[in-house]
Amino acid sequence: MLTPMKAPAMFHAILLEKPQADGPATASVQSVSPDRLPRTGQGDVHVQVAYSTINFKDGLAITGGAGRAAVVRQFPMVPGIDFAGRVISSDDPDFKAGDEVILNGWGVGEQHWGGLAQEARVKGAWLIHRPAGLSARQAMAIGTAGYTAMLCVQALLKHGLEPAQGEVLVTGAAGGVGSVAVALLKALGFSVVASTGRASETDYLLGLGAARVIDRASLSAPGKPLQKEQWAGVVDSVGSHTLANACAATKGFGAVTACGLAQGMDFPASVAPFILRGLSLYGINSVTQSRAVRDAAWAQLARLMSPAALDAMTTEIGLAQAIPMASRILEGQVRGRLVVDVNR
């Protein structure tokens, strides 16, 4: 039986502020009054957050972009595009006090205060009920990165991809999206080739289920518009030349999913793979999917992701540690998933 919860008078949050309009933004852990939580104007749900995460977009938010595109333009802002927690109170009929919930995307942590805090207030339409079988910590070990990986895998399956058709390439494999994609594809019986720039992560990727590991350098430079057919399918979180080369080397009538831009937003490719091999390129938007799509993806994640795989790819940190880790995730120095216990 759930015990009644009382919101604390103050809660801790990472607050992004911009003291001067033309100056840099700052990030610090501060005590915040619940009265400051913004309202959405429709179906507000007040959540006691248990865990959040650090994703690539969170790294951009906390560092101010670090030379890349800034994702936060409204201050003050609480970053964090993910959270898992328990409802304190709700104006939305789909949720009641005590419900366990998950949030991914919807501009939270960019345009609306997000999950790197002990409390959040969001629109109920942005939430889903946490699936049975997943703890709040496990849900954030998956997080937006893993949920995005699931959408990529679902797109490949919907395309008709089967294990007998050949190897599936996962780029950025040691990162959050890549790690979950490797584990999911292995669980579904596919032979996975993991691409990474960190040779030291070879054993880690083989442990997650990769059949073999290749150096990302073989994909990251400009290449021929049409290359030897290698991959039946691709999960790409890198973009730029890596995505172009992956498309150029995918087998006839194969499928490529694109969900990230770690190398860049450009796509220096040719139409050749599309018109000569019938390649399909699927763009994956994980931010504004319907609740039905999100529920289905999370239900499948709960079935396919083993606790052992999640533990292997997860590092847990406290709220204050999220600030220095933001630059590391942008530099590609983080293995797998970073889970943030917002209460320590």
C-alpha positions in Angstrom: 0.0 0.0 0.0 1.4 3.4 -1.0 2.0 5.8 1.8 0.7 9.4 1.4 3.4 11.7 0.1 4.1 15.3 1.1 6.1 17.6 -1.1 9.0 19.1 0.7 9.1 22.8 1.3 12.1 23.1 -1.0 13.8 20.7 -3.5 17.1 20.5 -5.2 17.5 21.1 -8.9 20.2 21.9 -11.4 19.3 25.5 -12.5 20.6 27.0 -15.7 20.8 30.8 -15.5 22.0 33.6 -17.7 23.0 36.6 -15.5 23.8 38.7 -18.6 21.8 38.6 -21.8 24.9 38.4 -23.9 26.9 36.4 -21.5 27.3 32.6 -20.9 24.8 30.5 -19.0 25.8 29.0 -15.7 24.7 25.7 -14.2 24.5 25.0 -10.4 22.6 22.9 -7.9 20.1 25.1 -6.0 17.3 24.9 -3.5 14.1 25.7 -5.3 10.5 26.3 -4.1 7.8 24.2 -5.6 6.0 27.4 -6.3 8.5 28.2 -9.0 7.6 25.1 -11.0 6.1 26.3 -14.3 2.6 25.3 -15.2 1.6 24.1 -18.7 -1.9 25.4 -18.5 -3.6 22.1 -19.2 -3.6 18.8 -17.2 -0.7 19.5 -14.9 0.9 16.6 -13.0 3.2 17.3 -10.1 5.9 14.5 -9.9 8.3 13.5 -7.2 11.3 12.6 -9.3 13.4 9.5 -8.4 15.9 9.3 -11.2 16.9 11.2 -14.3 19.6 10.8 -16.9 22.3 12.6 -18.9 21.8 12.4 -22.6 23.6 14.1 -25.4 21.0 16.9 -25.5 21.4 17.4 -21.8 25.1 17.8 -22.3 24.3 20.6 -24.8 21.9 22.2 -22.4 24.2 22.2 -19.4 27.3 23.4 -21.3 25.5 25.9 -23.4 26.3 24.0 -26.5 30.0 23.9 -26.1 30.6 25.2 -29.6 27.5 23.3 -31.0 23.9 24.5 -31.3 22.5 25.8 -28.0 19.3 23.9 -27.1 18.2 26.2 -24.2 17.2 29.8 -25.0 14.8 30.4 -22.0 16.2 31.1 -18.6 16.1 30.1 -15.8 15.8 26.5 -16.9 16.0 23.1 -15.3 17.6 20.6 -17.8 16.8 16.9 -18.1 14.8 15.5 -20.9 14.0 12.3 -18.9 12.7 11.4 -15.6 11.1 8.6 -13.7 9.1 9.2 -10.5 5.8 9.1 -8.6 2.9 11.5 -8.9 2.3 13.8 -6.0 -0.8 15.4 -7.4 -2.6 15.6 -10.7 -5.1 17.7 -12.7 -5.1 15.0 -15.4 -7.7 12.2 -15.1 -5.3 9.7 -16.6 -3.0 10.0 -13.5 -3.5 10.0 -9.8 -1.3 10.5 -6.7 1.0 7.5 -6.3 1.2 6.5 -10.0 4.7 5.6 -11.2 5.5 7.5 -14.4 8.1 8.1 -17.1 8.7 11.2 -19.2 10.8 11.4 -22.4 11.1 14.5 -24.6 8.4 17.0 -25.4 10.8 19.9 -25.0 11.2 19.2 -21.3 14.6 20.3 -20.2 14.8 22.7 -23.1 11.6 24.8 -23.2 10.0 23.6 -20.0 11.7 22.7 -16.7 12.9 19.2 -16.7 14.0 16.1 -14.8 17.4 17.0 -13.2 15.5 18.0 -10.1 13.7 16.3 -7.2 10.4 17.6 -8.4 8.8 18.4 -11.8 5.4 19.7 -13.0 4.5 18.7 -16.5 1.5 18.1 -18.8 -0.1 14.7 -18.2 -0.1 14.1 -22.0 3.7 14.0 -21.9 3.7 11.1 -19.4 3.3 7.4 -19.6 2.7 4.9 -16.8 5.9 3.0 -16.0 5.6 -0.6 -17.3 5.4 -3.4 -14.7 8.8 -5.2 -14.4 10.9 -2.0 -14.7 12.1 -0.1 -11.6 12.4 3.7 -11.8 16.2 3.2 -11.9 16.0 0.7 -14.7 13.6 2.9 -16.7 16.3 5.7 -16.6 19.0 3.2 -17.4 17.1 2.9 -20.6 16.0 6.6 -20.8 15.4 8.6 -24.0 18.5 7.0 -25.5 17.2 3.5 -25.0 13.7 4.4 -26.0 15.1 6.0 -29.2 17.0 2.8 -29.9 13.8 0.8 -29.5 12.1 3.1 -32.0 15.0 2.4 -34.4 14.7 -1.3 -33.9 10.9 -1.2 -34.4 11.4 0.6 -37.7 13.8 -2.1 -38.9 11.3 -4.8 -37.9 8.4 -3.0 -39.5 10.5 -2.8 -42.7 10.7 -6.6 -42.6 14.3 -7.0 -41.5 15.0 -10.6 -40.3 18.2 -12.0 -38.8 18.8 -14.3 -41.8 19.3 -11.3 -44.0 22.6 -10.5 -42.6 24.5 -8.2 -40.2 23.1 -5.1 -38.7 25.4 -2.1 -38.1 25.2 0.0 -35.0 27.2 3.2 -35.1 28.2 5.1 -31.9 27.8 1.7 -30.3 29.4 2.5 -27.0 27.1 5.5 -26.4 23.6 5.4 -24.9 21.6 4.7 -28.0 24.2 2.4 -29.4 24.5 0.3 -26.3 20.8 -0.3 -26.0 20.5 -1.0 -29.7 23.2 -3.7 -29.6 21.5 -5.4 -26.6 18.0 -5.2 -28.2 19.2 -6.5 -31.6 21.1 -9.4 -30.0 18.0 -10.3 -27.9 16.0 -10.4 -31.2 18.5 -12.8 -32.8 20.4 -10.4 -35.1 24.2 -10.5 -35.7 25.3 -7.1 -34.7 28.4 -5.2 -35.9 29.3 -2.4 -33.4 31.2 0.7 -34.6 33.1 2.7 -32.1 36.1 5.0 -31.9 37.1 3.5 -28.5 39.0 0.2 -28.9 39.0 -0.1 -25.1 35.3 -0.7 -25.3 35.6 -3.8 -27.4 35.0 -6.3 -24.5 32.1 -4.2 -23.3 30.4 -4.3 -26.7 31.0 -8.0 -27.1 29.5 -8.5 -23.7 26.3 -6.7 -24.7 26.0 -9.0 -27.7 27.9 -7.6 -30.6 29.3 -10.3 -32.9 32.2 -8.1 -33.9 33.5 -4.6 -33.4 34.9 -2.2 -36.0 36.8 1.1 -35.9 34.5 4.1 -36.6 37.4 5.5 -38.7 36.3 3.1 -41.5 33.0 5.1 -41.7 33.7 8.6 -40.6 35.7 10.0 -43.6 34.2 10.9 -47.0 33.6 7.7 -49.0 32.3 6.5 -52.4 28.6 7.1 -53.0 28.1 3.4 -53.6 30.1 0.8 -51.8 30.3 -3.0 -51.3 27.1 -4.3 -49.8 27.6 -5.2 -46.2 24.7 -4.4 -43.9 21.1 -5.6 -43.9 20.2 -2.8 -41.7 21.7 0.1 -39.7 21.0 2.0 -36.5 22.9 5.3 -36.8 23.2 7.9 -34.0 26.1 9.7 -35.6 25.0 11.4 -38.8 27.3 13.2 -41.3 29.8 11.0 -43.3 29.1 8.0 -41.0 25.5 7.9 -42.0 26.4 8.5 -45.7 28.9 5.6 -45.7 26.4 3.4 -43.8 23.8 4.0 -46.5 26.4 3.5 -49.3 27.2 0.0 -47.9 23.7 -1.2 -47.1 22.4 -4.2 -49.1 19.7 -3.9 -51.6 16.2 -3.1 -50.2 17.8 -2.7 -46.8 16.9 -0.2 -44.1 18.8 2.5 -42.3 17.5 4.4 -39.2 18.9 7.8 -38.4 18.4 9.3 -34.9 21.4 11.3 -34.0 24.1 13.9 -35.0 27.1 13.2 -32.9 29.4 13.7 -35.9 27.3 16.4 -37.5 23.9 17.5 -38.9 25.0 17.3 -42.5 24.3 14.3 -44.8 26.9 14.4 -47.5 25.4 11.5 -49.5 24.3 10.5 -53.0 20.9 9.3 -54.2 22.7 6.2 -55.6 21.9 3.8 -52.8 18.2 4.8 -52.9 17.6 4.6 -56.6 20.0 1.7 -57.4 19.5 -0.5 -54.4 16.1 0.5 -53.1 17.4 1.6 -49.8 15.0 3.0 -47.2 16.1 5.7 -44.7 13.9 6.1 -41.6 14.1 9.3 -39.6 13.5 8.6 -35.9 11.7 11.3 -33.9 11.6 10.3 -30.2 10.4 13.7 -28.9 6.8 14.0 -29.8 5.5 10.5 -30.3 1.9 9.7 -29.3 1.3 7.9 -26.0 0.3 4.8 -27.9 3.7 4.7 -29.6 5.5 5.4 -26.4 3.6 2.8 -24.5 4.3 0.1 -27.1 8.0 1.0 -27.2 8.4 0.9 -23.4 6.4 -2.4 -23.2 8.8 -4.0 -25.6 11.8 -2.6 -23.8 10.5 -4.1 -20.5 10.3 -7.5 -22.3 13.6 -7.4 -24.1 16.1 -5.6 -21.9 17.7 -7.9 -19.3 18.6 -6.5 -15.9 22.2 -7.8 -16.4 22.5 -5.8 -19.7 21.2 -2.7 -18.1 23.6 -3.0 -15.2 26.5 -3.5 -17.6 25.8 -0.3 -19.5 24.9 1.9 -16.5 26.8 4.3 -14.3 24.9 6.0 -11.5 25.8 9.5 -10.3 24.4 12.1 -8.0 22.7 15.4 -9.0 25.8 17.6 -8.6 27.9 15.2 -10.6 25.7 15.7 -13.7 27.2 19.1 -14.3 30.8 18.0 -15.0 29.6 14.9 -16.8 27.8 17.0 -19.4 31.0 18.0 -21.2 32.3 14.4 -21.1 29.2 13.1 -22.9 29.6 15.6 -25.7 33.2 14.5 -26.1 32.2 10.9 -26.4 33.9 9.9 -23.2 30.9 8.2 -21.5 30.2 4.5 -21.8 26.6 3.5 -22.1 24.1 5.3 -19.9 24.4 7.8 -17.1 21.6 7.5 -14.5 21.2 10.4 -12.1 19.9 9.8 -8.6 18.4 13.2 -8.0 18.1 12.6 -4.3 21.9 12.4 -3.7 
